[in-house]
Structure formats: C-alpha cells, structure tokens
Amino acid sequence: MANNPSKDDIMKKYGAKIEKQMGRFNEAVSVEGGKQTGFSQSYTRFREAMAPEYSRYEKWCKTFGNIFTLKVGEKDKTKIDKAIESAHLNVNASEVIVLATMILFMTLFGGILFFVGIWLLTGAFSLMFLFLVFVLAIFLFFYFSKAPERLAMGWRLKASSQMVPAILYIVIYMKHTSNFEKAVAFASEHLQAPLSLDFRKVFWDVEVGKYSTIKDSVDHYLESWKDYSLEFVEAFHLIESSLYEPDEGRRVEVLEKSLQVILDGVYDKMLKYTHNVKSPLTNVYMLGIVLPTLALAILPLASTMLQGAIKWYHVLLLFNVIVPFMVIYLTGNVMMQRPGGYGETSLLEKHPLYPKYKSKRPYVIGALIGLPFLIIGLIPFFWRYTNLPIWLNMARDYSWKEIGIGFMGNSGIFGIIDNGAGGLAGPHGALALVLSLFVPLSISIMFIIAARKKTEEIIKSRDQYKDVEKEFTSSLFQLGNRIGDGLPAEIAFSKVAESTKGTATEGFFKIVNENIQQLGMSLERALFDPKRGAVIFYPSQLVATSMKILVESAKKGLQVAARSLMSISEYVKNIKKINMRLNDLLADIISDMKSNMTFLAPLLSGIIIGLSGMITTILGSLAAMFEGDVGGSVAIEAAGGIGGLLSIFDITQMIPTYWLQVVVGIYLIQIVFILTSTLVTIKSGKDQLQVTSETGKNLKRSITLYFIVALASIVGLSLIGAVALAGLT
C-alpha cells in the first residue's frame, strides 16, 4: 500500500503531461506572409475585429438603451437575439426596440412640429401631411426593429460565399492529418472574414470554458446554419464522422464525400432559388416602379380636383421616402431567401487598390462636375421661391409671346402664376419642366463619376486575376503531376514555368523559380515573402489558397502535396461548372430586371412627365387666354364649356410639374441603387465592389435614357398642345 501513488503524485505527474500537450496544441501554427504566427495571436486579431468601436447602429442602440428599457415579448426576443448573435452585434433585444420606438416618436414629433410651423407661418392646414408622417413613422419603426435581421442577412451572405472553401481547407488538411481541431484552426487562419472570425470564436468558446471540446463548440455553431445551409452542416458532420473510420481508404472517401455534399447541396438550392425568385422580383418591379409611376401621371389633375389638398412635399415624402422603404423591404425578403454557399469570395479590404476605392475624393470630383447642372436645374426654384429676379430687376415670369415664341401661347415660360391671394403658384411652365431635368441629372453625374473613379482600376485588376485563375487550374494539375512523379516542389516549379510560356500564369511560376534559383529562397519565402513573394504580385484568392495548402501539405511528403494539388484542381473545375450553370439559370431573371430598370422604367417615366407637362401647358394657356380675353367671340362662345372645365381644373391648385419631375427623377435614381444591389446580391452574394461598379453603369444608362425621353416628350407634346390651342383660337 505504501507504494501506491498519492493523489498529489498523480496530479503532479499527469498535470505536467497535460500542460505540455495543451501547450503543443496552442502552438498550432500557420504560415502567413512567410511568418509563423500562433493561434492565440490570431484570436487576438479576431477580438480586435469583433470588438471595435461601436458601429453607428450599435452606438444609437446603446445611447437610447441607457435612457430606458422596454420589455420584449419572449417570441420577439428569441428572434431578435438570434439575429444579434448571427450579426455579432454588441446590443440586446431591449436596446433594439428602444431605438426603433425612439425613431418612431422623433419622426412623429418632428413631423408635427414642422406641420405646426407651416400652419403658423402660412395658415395651411394639411391632414394629408400628418397622415404621411404617421405612415413614415410606422415604416421607420419596423425598419429599425428589423435592422439586426438585415445585418445578420448581410453577414450570412458574405460568410456563405466562403463555405465551400472552408470545407475544402478542412478536407485537404484532414486527408494527411486526421486532427479535427488543427484542421478547423488551419481553415480559420486561411479563410477570409467573416467565416474565419466565426471559426476563431469556436476556439474562443472552448478557451473560456463555454464548451469542453472543439466538437461541442462546432456543433453549437452549426445550429445557427441549420435553417439557411443544411448542406454545410451535413458536410461538417461527415468530416467529424471520418474521425471514427478505422480504414484509411474509407476515411478519405468520407472526407471527399463531404466536399461533394456541399457542392451538390449548393447547386440544388440555387437551382430551386432561381425558379422561385422570378415572381417576387416581378412583384417588386410592378409595385415599386410601374404603379408609382402611373400614379404620378394622375396626381396633377387629382391635386386640383381635391382643391390643392395634395402638395408637392406630400408627393416628395411619399415617393422619395415611403415607397423606397417599401421597395427595400420587398427586395430584402427576396435576398433573405437566397441560399448560402455560393457567391463572390474575394476580400475587397486586402486588395492593394482598396484605399482608392474607400476614398471620398471621387465624390468631391463628381459633385463639382455636377454642380453647374444643378444650378441650371434650380433656376426656376430661385425665380419662384427667392427674390433673385427682383434683385436682378427682372420679372418673375415671361410669356412665350414676350420672348418671341408666340405659337406656344400666352402662358409663362416658367409657369409662375399669381393665385390671386397675394401668393404664387408653380412653376408649371414647359421651360421650368425642361430645366428641372438637370436636377436628377446632376445628382446622377456625381454618383456615375464617383463609381467609375472608385472602381475602374480595381475592377480591371480583379478581372485580370480571374483570367489568371482560369488558366491556373491546368497549371495546378501540371504542378501536382510533377510533384507526384517524385520531383521536389522547388524543381517542379521550374519545370512548370517552362511549360506555361505564353500563358497568363507564366509570370507567377517564373517569379517563384527566380526567387528559388537566383535569390536562394525557400519555397515558402518564394511564395509569401512580403517584398518578393509571387503571391504579392498575384493577389488572387485561388492562387494564395493553393500555395498555402501546397506549403502545408509538402511538410507531410511529396505524395501528400501532389494529392492536395490534384484535389484543388478538381474542386476548381467543379466550381466552374456550377458557376456556369447557375449563371445560365440566373441570366433570364437578371436580364429581365436589368432591362426593366435601365430601359422600361426610364422610358415610362419620361413619357409620363411629358404627358403631365402637356396637360399643364394646355390648362395654363387656356387660363391665360380667358383671362386676357384672347380669341374674341370664339372664346366667349366656348366659355360655357371650357371655362367650366377650367374652374374644375384650376392650375394654381395643381402640383407643379417642376416638383413632379424632380420627385420622379430622384425616385428613379433610388430604384437603380436598390435594384442593382439586389441583382448583384442574387448573382454573386455580398459583393460591394460589384454593386458600386454596376450602380454607376446602370445609373448612366437609366438617367441618360430618361433625360432624352423626358426632354423629347416635353418638347414634342408641348408643341402638339400648342398646335391644338392655335386651332381653337
């Protein structure tokens, strides 16, 4: 019994052994930039990324949440908490609802103050304005209360595009080293944010004692993806099951099966999505573009029949605030249905031209170029609402006859009319309507120029990398074959460099070979050296990923490295096939919506504006004709019919066509922004660079067509109206 070890002896003996094992695990290393980095250092970067200064939304939530709290229903709290966890927000459900409630009350309070101010200054009492403010407040409440869900959706869309590479990393690592913990750590080090941050949090939850094993922590994390990407969960479970396979061949087969499961799952879900998304997008187009535009056509006449109850600022609030929120809500529902696991995986923040993309200078340049057009568009505004014409010793308005264009009638060129009560109405004139076209044009010019300057070079650079990636698949296959034949990786690179002459990938292999042969670098430094590494000159995600896996697997032997490269080559081929098929399936939907956005919407809007201008011009000319007793006996005989009509359609009570066009033009710009973002997200996932670039291009097409059609409609239909009036007189 005396020889039996005591409890303290056992603790001392095995405690040291366990500490040593834990130390080895925590020293799991990764290669990044030619430097060895510990996983704890990686997680330090993760914590800095996960807990920066509060975002603007988080700041608002914290600010108002500190004032008071609200009790949230259990069902809503569960839903909001789930979204908060997915979006990695540092807020709680009560703070979210408090912010939404404060926005509701501030909108109501601000709207009522504005209403009272207008009432005291002008005596105008508009219940319509109060109703629209109430509707806006309700919209904003729901919009901000759903903010965590939208942010979570954005996180999921960006993370889901990295799911397939994540499974690839883990599978390739576990093929040569059956260690689940190290495989997940390897993936977290080489993936891009945000999925890499999720994987690092898996380790953090173990380190802080929330879970006892990595498997438990991973299983908990996968719960958040069950409703959005079941194939990702199934692939992970297959990887976990491979740990229990006693036969090596069977183990590798299960790992390869996991990669095939996620590829097939992504394809099947995207196939279903492409069939289901067409109807919602058609509804967005009809409810968000067609119906509002048609409603604008009858607003001028409706406003005068309602004795001026509908004002231009009502239309502005409705069509430039409330309706865009409705469209955002509808398109948000479409994007939330998008399955995960597919999309653009490039990380914009790591691109060398990213600072230029983030620069605000292009907006300043665009604003300066658009400013002269904006001033031109605001001339009728200055003439109507300021004393500028008085200071310049000019009249508020001039008739067409006074400027020598008598056939256009006796109405004013700006259509600024004295309403008889000491106030002014308008601008209703055709020239004011034409000049108003420069307001949306100037705004568009700013965004078009800014988008082009911000994205032109970086898009061109990214396209070049994609050209390299197209040929890199076959080059990887060659490299894998050479290494599989027993050639060291350093010599295999020189052989492949010779066989790829004249291709886009020649430069990459040439740089690696020169670094090894002439500068005496190791393979790792030849690829990832901060100054001379080949990956620095070819910042493609596929290239970097392949080379990282090569370096890691080469440590296990040449055959392991060869099989890894073959696996990547096969994976890239499968991804290309899926992308081509999905692009074919999405082509019809995207082309239809794009044609609606860049052709039908501006065409319809331009014609509607021309019709509104013609109606207003005719009514204005008739009113001027009767007031001036122009037309003699013919006018007197017609007074009973036309005079009665004019008393119903009083032009001074109409919504000025100047403001109507400004509202339509700005709304068209908003629609281009919203729908472009939606279409890019449907096709490529979360890709802000592509959104910015495509928005500039679509805005250029839409506004150019709108400007031309609206200008032609205004001039042509106004001339037709003038000819008709000339026949009457």
C-alpha positions in Angstrom: 0.0 0.0 0.0 2.9 2.3 0.7 4.0 2.1 -2.9 0.6 3.3 -4.1 0.9 6.8 -5.6 -0.9 9.5 -3.8 -3.4 12.0 -5.3 -0.8 14.7 -5.3 1.7 12.5 -7.1 -0.8 11.6 -9.8 -1.8 15.3 -10.2 1.9 16.3 -10.4 2.8 13.6 -12.9 -0.1 13.9 -15.3 -0.7 17.6 -14.8 2.7 18.4 -16.3 2.0 16.0 -19.2 -1.4 17.5 -20.0 0.0 21.0 -19.8 2.7 20.0 -22.3 0.0 18.6 -24.6 -2.1 21.7 -24.3 0.9 23.8 -25.0 1.6 21.9 -28.2 -2.0 22.4 -29.3 -1.9 26.2 -28.6 1.3 26.4 -30.6 -0.5 25.1 -33.7 1.0 27.3 -36.4 0.0 28.7 -39.7 2.0 30.3 -42.5 1.0 33.8 -43.4 3.3 36.2 -45.2 6.3 34.0 -44.6 6.0 34.3 -40.8 5.0 31.8 -38.1 2.0 33.0 -36.1 0.4 31.3 -33.0 -3.3 30.7 -32.9 -3.7 32.8 -29.8 -2.2 35.8 -31.7 -4.7 35.1 -34.5 -7.5 35.2 -32.0 -6.2 38.5 -30.6 -6.7 39.9 -34.0 -10.2 38.3 -34.1 -11.1 40.0 -30.8 -9.9 43.4 -32.1 -12.0 42.8 -35.3 -15.1 41.6 -33.3 -15.0 44.4 -30.7 -14.0 47.6 -32.4 -15.6 50.9 -31.5 -19.3 50.5 -31.7 -20.8 50.9 -35.2 -23.2 53.7 -35.8 -26.2 51.4 -35.3 -24.7 50.0 -32.1 -23.9 53.5 -30.8 -27.5 54.5 -31.3 -28.8 51.4 -29.6 -26.5 51.9 -26.6 -27.3 55.6 -26.4 -31.1 55.2 -26.3 -30.9 51.9 -24.4 -29.2 53.7 -21.5 -32.1 56.1 -21.2 -34.8 53.5 -20.5 -35.6 49.8 -21.2 -38.6 48.0 -22.8 -39.8 44.5 -22.1 -39.7 42.5 -25.3 -42.1 39.6 -25.8 -40.5 36.2 -25.5 -41.1 35.2 -29.1 -39.8 38.5 -30.5 -36.8 38.4 -28.1 -35.8 35.0 -29.2 -36.0 36.1 -32.9 -34.0 39.3 -32.3 -31.4 37.6 -30.1 -30.8 35.0 -32.8 -30.2 37.8 -35.4 -28.0 39.7 -33.0 -25.8 36.6 -32.4 -25.6 35.9 -36.2 -24.7 39.6 -36.9 -22.2 39.7 -34.0 -23.8 42.9 -32.7 -22.9 44.2 -29.2 -26.5 45.1 -28.3 -29.5 43.4 -26.8 -33.2 43.0 -27.8 -34.4 45.8 -25.5 -32.0 48.3 -27.0 -33.1 47.4 -30.5 -36.7 48.0 -29.7 -35.9 51.2 -27.7 -34.1 52.6 -30.7 -37.0 51.7 -33.1 -39.5 53.3 -30.6 -37.4 56.5 -30.3 -37.2 56.8 -34.0 -41.0 56.4 -34.2 -41.6 59.2 -31.7 -38.9 61.5 -33.0 -40.4 61.2 -36.5 -43.9 61.9 -35.2 -42.7 64.8 -33.1 -40.6 66.3 -35.8 -43.4 66.0 -38.4 -45.9 67.6 -36.0 -43.5 70.5 -35.3 -43.0 71.0 -39.0 -46.7 70.9 -39.6 -47.4 73.4 -36.8 -44.7 75.7 -38.1 -46.1 75.7 -41.6 -49.6 76.2 -40.2 -48.5 79.3 -38.1 -46.5 80.8 -41.0 -48.8 80.2 -43.9 -52.2 79.2 -42.4 -52.1 76.0 -44.4 -53.7 73.0 -42.6 -52.9 69.7 -44.3 -54.2 66.5 -42.8 -52.6 64.6 -45.7 -49.2 65.7 -44.5 -49.9 64.4 -41.0 -51.1 61.1 -42.4 -47.9 60.6 -44.5 -45.8 61.5 -41.4 -47.6 58.8 -39.4 -47.1 56.2 -42.2 -43.4 57.2 -42.4 -43.0 56.8 -38.6 -44.6 53.3 -38.8 -42.3 52.3 -41.6 -39.2 53.6 -39.8 -40.2 51.7 -36.6 -40.4 48.4 -38.5 -37.3 49.2 -40.5 -35.1 49.8 -37.4 -36.7 46.9 -35.4 -35.7 44.6 -38.3 -32.2 46.0 -38.5 -30.5 43.1 -36.7 -32.1 40.7 -39.2 -30.9 42.7 -42.1 -27.4 42.9 -40.6 -27.5 39.2 -39.9 -28.5 38.5 -43.5 -25.6 40.6 -44.8 -23.2 38.6 -42.5 -24.7 35.3 -43.7 -24.5 36.2 -47.3 -20.8 37.2 -47.0 -20.0 34.1 -44.9 -21.9 31.7 -47.0 -19.7 32.5 -50.1 -16.8 31.0 -48.1 -18.5 27.8 -47.0 -17.2 25.7 -49.9 -13.6 26.8 -49.5 -13.9 26.2 -45.7 -14.9 22.6 -46.3 -12.1 22.3 -48.9 -9.5 23.5 -46.4 -10.6 21.1 -43.7 -10.9 18.2 -46.1 -7.5 18.7 -47.6 -5.8 19.1 -44.2 -7.5 16.0 -42.7 -6.6 13.9 -45.7 -3.0 13.9 -44.5 -3.5 14.7 -40.8 -6.6 13.3 -39.1 -6.9 16.0 -36.5 -10.2 17.9 -36.4 -9.0 20.7 -34.1 -5.9 21.5 -36.3 -8.0 21.3 -39.5 -10.5 23.9 -38.2 -7.6 26.1 -37.0 -6.0 25.8 -40.4 -9.2 26.8 -42.1 -9.8 29.7 -39.7 -6.3 31.0 -40.4 -6.6 30.9 -44.2 -10.3 31.8 -44.7 -11.4 35.4 -45.1 -13.7 37.3 -42.7 -16.4 36.8 -41.6 -16.4 33.0 -41.7 -12.8 33.0 -40.3 -14.0 35.0 -37.4 -16.8 32.5 -36.7 -14.3 29.6 -36.7 -12.0 31.5 -34.3 -14.9 32.1 -32.0 -15.4 28.4 -31.9 -11.9 28.1 -30.3 -12.6 31.1 -28.1 -15.7 29.4 -26.6 -13.6 26.4 -25.7 -10.8 28.6 -24.2 -13.3 30.4 -22.0 -14.9 27.2 -20.8 -18.2 27.5 -22.6 -17.7 24.1 -24.2 -15.4 21.3 -23.2 -14.3 20.2 -26.7 -13.9 21.7 -30.2 -16.6 19.3 -31.5 -19.2 20.6 -29.0 -18.4 24.2 -29.9 -18.6 23.4 -33.6 -21.9 21.6 -33.2 -23.3 24.6 -31.4 -22.1 26.9 -34.1 -23.6 24.7 -36.8 -27.0 25.1 -35.1 -27.1 28.7 -36.5 -26.8 27.4 -40.1 -29.4 24.7 -40.0 -32.2 26.9 -41.3 -30.0 28.5 -44.0 -27.5 26.0 -45.2 -28.2 22.4 -44.2 -25.6 21.1 -46.7 -22.9 23.0 -44.8 -24.0 21.3 -41.6 -24.1 17.9 -43.2 -20.6 18.3 -44.7 -19.2 19.1 -41.3 -20.9 16.1 -39.7 -19.4 13.9 -42.4 -16.0 15.3 -41.6 -16.5 14.6 -37.9 -17.6 11.0 -38.7 -14.4 10.4 -40.7 -12.5 10.5 -37.3 -14.2 7.3 -36.3 -13.3 5.3 -39.6 -10.7 2.7 -38.8 -9.8 2.1 -42.5 -7.7 4.8 -44.1 -9.2 4.4 -47.6 -12.7 4.7 -46.1 -11.7 7.7 -44.1 -10.5 9.6 -47.2 -13.6 8.6 -49.1 -15.9 10.1 -46.4 -13.9 13.3 -46.5 -14.3 13.6 -50.2 -18.0 12.8 -49.9 -18.4 15.8 -47.5 -17.0 18.1 -50.2 -19.3 16.6 -52.8 -22.3 17.0 -50.4 -21.8 20.8 -50.1 -21.2 21.2 -53.8 -24.4 19.3 -54.7 -26.4 21.0 -52.0 -25.4 24.5 -53.1 -26.3 23.6 -56.7 -29.7 22.1 -55.9 -30.7 25.0 -53.6 -29.6 27.7 -56.1 -31.5 25.8 -58.8 -34.6 26.0 -56.7 -34.0 29.6 -55.8 -33.7 30.7 -59.5 -37.1 29.2 -60.1 -38.7 30.8 -57.1 -37.2 34.3 -57.3 -38.7 35.4 -60.6 -42.2 36.0 -59.3 -41.1 38.2 -56.3 -38.8 40.3 -58.5 -41.7 40.8 -60.9 -43.8 42.0 -57.9 -41.1 44.4 -56.9 -41.0 45.9 -60.4 -44.8 46.2 -60.6 -45.3 47.6 -57.1 -42.1 49.6 -56.9 -41.8 51.1 -60.4 -44.9 50.7 -62.6 -47.7 51.5 -60.2 -45.9 54.5 -58.6 -45.1 56.0 -62.0 -48.6 55.5 -63.3 -49.9 57.1 -60.0 -47.8 60.1 -60.7 -49.5 60.6 -64.1 -52.8 61.4 -62.5 -51.5 63.4 -59.5 -51.5 66.8 -61.2 -55.2 66.6 -62.1 -56.1 64.8 -58.8 -54.5 67.6 -56.8 -56.6 70.3 -58.4 -59.8 68.3 -58.1 -59.1 68.0 -54.4 -58.7 71.8 -54.2 -55.0 71.6 -53.6 -55.1 69.1 -50.7 -52.2 67.3 -52.2 -49.0 69.4 -52.2 -45.6 68.7 -53.8 -44.0 68.0 -50.5 -46.6 65.2 -49.9 -45.5 63.6 -53.1 -41.9 64.0 -52.2 -42.4 62.3 -48.8 -44.5 59.5 -50.4 -42.4 58.7 -53.4 -38.8 59.5 -52.2 -39.1 58.2 -48.6 -42.1 55.8 -48.0 -42.1 53.9 -51.4 -38.3 53.4 -51.4 -38.6 51.9 -47.9 -41.3 49.6 -49.2 -39.1 48.5 -52.2 -36.2 47.9 -49.8 -38.5 45.7 -47.7 -39.6 43.7 -50.7 -36.1 43.2 -52.1 -34.8 42.4 -48.6 -37.3 39.5 -48.5 -36.0 38.3 -51.8 -32.4 38.4 -50.7 -33.1 36.7 -47.4 -34.3 33.7 -49.3 -31.0 33.3 -51.1 -29.3 30.1 -50.1 -25.8 30.1 -48.7 -22.6 28.5 -50.0 -22.4 30.4 -53.4 -21.0 33.8 -54.3 -18.0 36.0 -54.8 -15.3 35.1 -52.2 -12.7 37.8 -52.9 -11.9 40.0 -49.9 -12.0 43.6 -51.0 -10.2 45.0 -48.0 -7.0 43.1 -48.9 -6.7 44.5 -52.4 -3.8 47.0 -53.0 -6.3 49.5 -54.6 -8.7 49.3 -51.7 -7.7 52.7 -50.2 -8.6 54.3 -53.6 -11.9 52.6 -53.5 -12.6 53.9 -50.0 -11.5 57.4 -50.8 -14.2 60.2 -50.7 -12.3 62.2 -53.3 -14.2 60.8 -56.3 -17.5 62.0 -54.8 -16.0 65.5 -54.4 -14.9 65.5 -58.1 -18.3 64.2 -59.2 -20.1 66.9 -57.1 -18.0 69.7 -58.6 -18.7 68.4 -62.1 -22.5 68.0 -61.4 -22.8 71.4 -59.6 -23.2 73.6 -62.8 -26.1 71.2 -64.0 -27.7 71.5 -60.5 -27.6 75.3 -60.7 -29.2 75.2 -64.1 -31.9 72.9 -62.7 -32.6 75.2 -59.7 -33.2 78.4 -61.8 -37.0 78.0 -61.7 -36.7 77.4 -58.0 -34.8 80.6 -57.4 -37.3 82.6 -59.6 -40.3 81.1 -57.7 -39.1 80.9 -54.1 -36.5 83.7 -53.7 -36.2 87.4 -54.5 -33.4 86.8 -57.0 -35.4 88.1 -60.1 -36.3 91.3 -58.1 -32.6 91.8 -57.2 -31.7 91.4 -60.9 -34.5 93.8 -61.9 -36.3 91.1 -63.9 -39.9 89.8 -63.9 -40.9 86.6 -62.1 -42.0 85.1 -65.4 -42.2 85.9 -69.1 -44.8 84.7 -71.6 -43.9 82.8 -74.7 -45.0 85.7 -76.8 -42.7 88.1 -74.9 -39.7 86.0 -75.8 -40.8 85.7 -79.5 -42.3 82.2 -79.5 -45.9 83.3 -79.9 -47.2 80.0 -81.3 -46.6 78.4 -77.8 -49.5 80.6 -76.4 -49.7 83.3 -73.8 -48.7 81.2 -70.8 -45.5 81.8 -68.9 -42.2 80.0 -69.7 -41.8 79.1 -66.0 -45.5 78.9 -65.3 -45.2 81.1 -62.1 -48.8 82.3 -61.5 -50.2 84.8 -59.1 -53.0 82.8 -57.4 -55.0 86.0 -56.6 -54.5 85.8 -52.8 -51.1 87.5 -52.8 -49.2 84.3 -53.3 -47.5 82.5 -56.1 -48.2 79.1 -57.7 -46.0 77.0 -59.9 -43.6 76.6 -61.6 -45.9 74.9 -64.1 -44.2 76.0 -67.4 -42.7 73.9 -70.1 -39.3 75.6 -69.7 -39.3 75.1 -66.0 -40.0 71.4 -66.6 -37.2 71.1 -69.1 -34.7 72.8 -66.7 -35.9 70.6 -63.8 -34.4 67.6 -65.7 -31.0 68.9 -64.8 -31.6 68.3 -61.1 -31.7 64.4 -61.2 -29.0 64.6 -64.0 -26.6 66.5 -61.7 -27.2 64.0 -58.8 -26.6 61.1 -61.2 -23.4 62.7 -62.6 -21.9 62.8 -59.2 -22.6 59.1 -58.5 -21.6 58.0 -62.0 -18.3 59.7 -61.9 -17.6 58.6 -58.4 -18.4 55.0 -59.1 -16.2 55.0 -62.2 -13.2 56.6 -60.5 -13.5 54.4 -57.4 -13.9 51.0 -59.2 -12.5 51.3 -62.7 -8.9 50.2 -61.8 -9.8 47.7 -59.1 -12.4 46.0 -61.3 -9.9 45.8 -64.1 -7.3 44.4 -61.8 -9.8 41.8 -60.4 -10.7 40.8 -63.9 -7.1 40.2 -64.7 -6.7 37.9 -61.6 -9.8 36.0 -62.8 -8.1 35.5 -66.2 -5.1 34.0 -64.3 -7.5 31.8 -62.3 -9.0 30.4 -65.5 -5.6 29.0 -66.6 -4.4 28.3 -63.1 -6.4 25.1 -62.8 -4.5 23.3 -65.6 -1.2 24.7 -64.2 -2.0 23.2 -60.8 -2.7 19.9 -62.4 0.7 20.0 -64.1 2.4 21.0 -60.8 0.6 18.2 -59.0 1.8 15.7 -61.6 5.4 16.8 -61.4 5.5 16.6 -57.7 3.7 13.2 -57.8 6.5 11.9 -60.1 8.9 12.5 -57.2 10.3 15.9 -58.1 10.8 18.3 -55.2 8.4 21.2 -55.3 11.3 23.7 -56.0 12.3 21.8 -59.1 8.7 21.2 -60.1 8.1 25.0 -60.3 10.9 25.4 -62.7 9.5 22.7 -65.0 6.0 24.1 -64.9 7.4 27.6 -65.6 8.9 26.3 -68.9 5.7 24.6 -69.9 3.4 27.6 -69.2 5.2 30.1 -71.5 2.8 32.3 -73.3 0.0 31.9 -70.8 -1.4 34.2 -68.2 0.2 32.1 -65.4 3.7 32.2 -66.8 4.7 35.2 -64.8 3.7 33.6 -61.5 5.7 30.4 -61.9 8.6 32.5 -63.3 8.8 34.7 -60.2 8.7 31.6 -57.9 11.5 30.0 -59.9 13.7 33.1 -59.9 13.2 33.5 -56.1 14.3 30.0 -55.5 17.1 29.7 -58.1 18.6 33.2 -58.0 17.8 34.5 -54.5 18.1 31.2 -52.7 14.8 31.5 -51.0 12.9 28.6 -49.6 9.6 27.6 -51.3 7.6 29.3 -48.5 9.5 32.6 -48.8 9.5 32.4 -52.7 5.7 32.4 -52.5 4.9 34.6 -49.5 7.9 36.9 -48.9 6.4 40.4 -48.2 8.6 42.1 -50.8 9.4 39.4 -53.4 6.8 36.7 -52.9 4.9 35.7 -56.1 1.6 35.8 -54.3 2.1 39.6 -53.6 2.1 40.2 -57.4 -0.8 37.9 -58.0 -3.2 38.7 -55.1 -5.8 36.1 -56.3 -7.6 34.1 -53.6 -7.4 30.9 -55.6 -3.6 31.3 -56.1 -2.9 32.2 -52.4 -5.1 29.3 -51.2 -3.5 26.7 -53.4 0.0 27.8 -52.5 -0.8 27.8 -48.7 -2.1 24.3 -49.0 0.9 23.3 -51.0 3.3 24.6 -48.4 1.4 22.9 -45.6 0.9 19.6 -47.3 4.6 19.4 -48.6 5.7 19.1 -44.9 3.9 15.8 -44.9 5.6 14.5 -48.1 5.6 14.9 -51.8 2.7 12.5 -52.4 0.5 14.3 -49.9 1.3 17.6 -51.7 0.6 16.1 -55.1 -2.8 14.7 -54.0 -3.7 18.1 -52.4 -3.0 20.0 -55.6 -5.0 17.4 -57.6 -7.9 17.9 -55.2 -7.8 21.7 -55.6 -7.7 21.4 -59.4 -10.7 19.0 -59.4 -12.5 21.3 -56.9 -12.0 24.4 -59.1 -13.3 22.5 -62.1 -16.4 21.5 -60.3 -17.0 25.1 -59.0 -16.6 26.5 -62.5 -19.2 24.1 -63.9 -21.6 25.0 -61.1 -21.0 28.7 -61.7 -21.5 28.5 -65.4 -24.8 26.5 -64.9 -26.1 28.9 -62.2 -25.2 31.9 -64.3 -27.2 30.4 -67.2 -30.2 29.9 -64.9 -30.0 33.4 -63.4 -29.4 35.1 -66.8 -33.1 35.3 -67.7 -34.1 36.8 -64.4 -31.2 39.3 -64.2 -31.5 40.4 -67.8 -35.3 40.9 -67.4 -34.9 43.0 -64.3 -32.0 44.9 -65.7 -33.9 45.8 -68.9 -36.9 46.9 -66.7 -34.6 49.1 -64.6 -32.5 50.6 -67.4 -35.0 50.8 -70.2 -38.7 50.3 -69.4 -38.7 52.3 -66.1 -36.9 55.5 -67.5 -38.9 55.2 -70.8 -42.3 55.0 -68.9 -41.3 57.8 -66.5 -40.1 60.1 -69.3 -43.4 59.7 -71.2 -45.4 60.3 -68.1 -43.5 63.5 -67.4 -44.1 64.7 -70.9 -47.9 64.0 -70.7 -48.1 65.9 -67.4 -46.3 68.8 -68.9 -48.6 68.8 -71.9 -51.7 68.8 -69.7 -50.4 71.6 -67.5 -49.3 73.6 -70.6 -52.8 73.3 -72.2 -54.6 74.3 -69.0 -52.2 77.2 -68.4 -52.6 78.5 -71.9 -56.4 78.3 -71.7 -56.4 80.1 -68.4 -54.2 82.8 -69.8 -56.3 83.0 -72.9 -59.6 83.5 -71.0 -58.0 86.0 -68.5 -56.7 88.1 -71.4 -59.9 87.7 -73.4 -57.8 86.3 -76.2 -59.8 84.7 -79.1 -62.7 87.2 -79.2 -66.1 85.7 -79.9 -64.8 82.2 -80.3 -63.5 82.3 -76.7 -66.8 83.8 -75.4 -68.9 81.1 -77.2 -66.6 78.4 -75.7 -66.6 79.9 -72.3 -69.5 77.9 -71.1 -67.8 74.6 -71.8 -64.1 75.3 -71.4 -64.5 78.0 -68.7 -66.4 75.5 -66.6 -63.7 72.9 -67.2 -61.0 75.4 -66.1 -62.9 76.2 -62.9 -62.7 72.4 -62.0 -59.1 72.0 -63.1 -57.6 75.2 -61.5 -53.9 75.2 -62.5 -53.0 77.2 -59.4 -54.1 74.2 -57.3 -52.1 71.7 -59.2 -48.9 70.1 -58.1 -46.2 72.0 -60.1 -44.8 69.8 -62.8 -41.3 71.1 -61.8 -41.6 69.3 -58.5 -43.3 66.3 -60.0 -40.3 65.7 -62.3 -37.8 66.2 -59.5 -39.6 63.6 -57.5 -39.7 61.2 -60.4 -36.0 61.7 -61.3 -34.8 61.2 -57.7 -37.1 58.1 -57.3 -35.6 56.6 -60.5 -32.1 57.1 -59.0 -33.2 55.4 -55.8 -34.7 52.5 -57.7 -31.4 52.0 -59.6 -29.5 51.8 -56.3 -31.9 49.4 -54.7 -32.4 47.0 -57.6 -28.8 47.0 -58.6 -27.8 45.9 -55.1 -30.5 43.3 -55.2 -29.5 41.8 -58.5 -25.7 41.7 -57.7 -26.5 40.0 -54.3 -28.7 37.4 -56.0 -26.0 36.6 -58.5 -22.8 36.9 -56.5 -23.7 37.2 -52.9 -22.3 40.2 -50.8 -20.0 42.0 -53.3 -19.9 45.7 -52.5 -17.3 46.4 -55.2 -19.5 45.0 -57.9 -22.6 46.8 -56.5 -20.7 50.2 -56.7 -19.5 49.5 -60.2 -22.8 48.2 -61.6 -24.7 51.1 -59.9 -22.7 53.6 -61.8 -23.2 51.8 -65.1 -26.9 51.3 -64.7 -27.4 54.8 -63.5 -25.7 56.1 -66.6 -28.0 54.1 -68.9 -31.2 54.9 -67.0 -30.7 58.6 -66.4 -29.4 59.2 -70.0 -32.4 57.5 -71.5 -34.8 59.2 -69.0 -33.3 62.6 -69.8 -33.6 62.1 -73.6 -37.1 60.6 -73.5 -38.4 63.2 -71.0 -36.9 66.1 -73.0 -38.3 64.8 -76.3 -41.7 64.1 -74.6 -41.9 67.6 -73.0 -40.9 69.4 -76.2 -43.0 67.2 -78.6 -46.2 67.1 -76.5 -46.0 70.8 -75.6 -45.8 71.6 -79.4 -48.8 69.3 -80.0 -50.7 71.1 -77.3 -49.7 74.5 -78.7 -50.9 73.5 -82.2 -54.2 72.3 -80.7 -54.7 75.5 -78.9 -53.9 77.5 -82.0 -56.7 75.7 -83.8 -59.1 76.5 -81.0 -58.3 80.2 -81.1 
